[in-house]
Amino acid sequence: MVPNEVGDKISDKFRAHWDSGEIIGITAVVALYAYLNRWDDWIGSVLENLPIQADGKHLKEAGWQVGKHK
C-alpha cells in the first residue's frame, strides 16, 4: 500500500530473484499502473464491453461493480 514502507524482508526477497535494474523496471510498471488506476477512477473512464463482461465472470464474487465506469 505504501511503497516507501517496504522493509528489508521484502527487499531481500526481491534481490534474491532480480538485479537492481530489473527491480527498478518492476517498480516503474507498478507505479505507472497505480497512477493510471487512480486517474481512471477519478475521471470515471468508461469501460469497454470486454471488461464489463469479465465482471460477471471474475470480479462479482469480490463485490466489484461497474459503478461510474458505465
N, C-alpha and C positions, 0 to 999 in steps of 0.2 A: 504494500500500500504506500509506503514512503521509502523511496529508493535510497536516500542517504542514511537510513537506519539498518542497512544490510550489515550484518556483523561478520566476524572472522569465520564462523562456521559455514555460512553460505558462500563467502568469498573463497574459502579453501576448496569447497566442492566444485565451484566453477573452475578454479585454477587446475584442478585435477584432470579436467577434460578439455579445456580451451586455453589458448595463449591470450596475451593482453589484447592483441588486435582483434581476435575473434570475440572476446568479451565486450569490447567497445562496439563492434558491429551488432551484437545481440542487443546490447543496451540501447543503441540508436534505434533499432527497429521497434523495440518495446516502447520507447519514448514517443516515437512517431505515431504508432497506433493508439497510444494513450491520448495523445493530443487530438488525433482525428476522431476518436470516440467521443471525447468531450465536446469537440466542435459540432459533430453531428447531433449530439444530444441537445446542445444549446440552440442550434439553428433549427432543429426538428426536421432534419433531412428526410425526404420521402424515400421509403424503401422500395426496391423493385419487387416484382411478384415472387421471384425465387426465394429471397429471404423471408418474405411473409409466409410462403408455403412451408418453409422449413420450420417456422414457429410451431405449427401444428405437430410436426414430427419430433422435434428435438427440444424445444425450449418451453413448451407449455407446462410440462411437469414441474419446471423450476419456478413457474409463476410469471414468466415474461409475457408481456402484452405489447402489441404494436403501438398503442397509445398515440402520441403526437406524430409518429412517423408514418401515418397513413397517407 
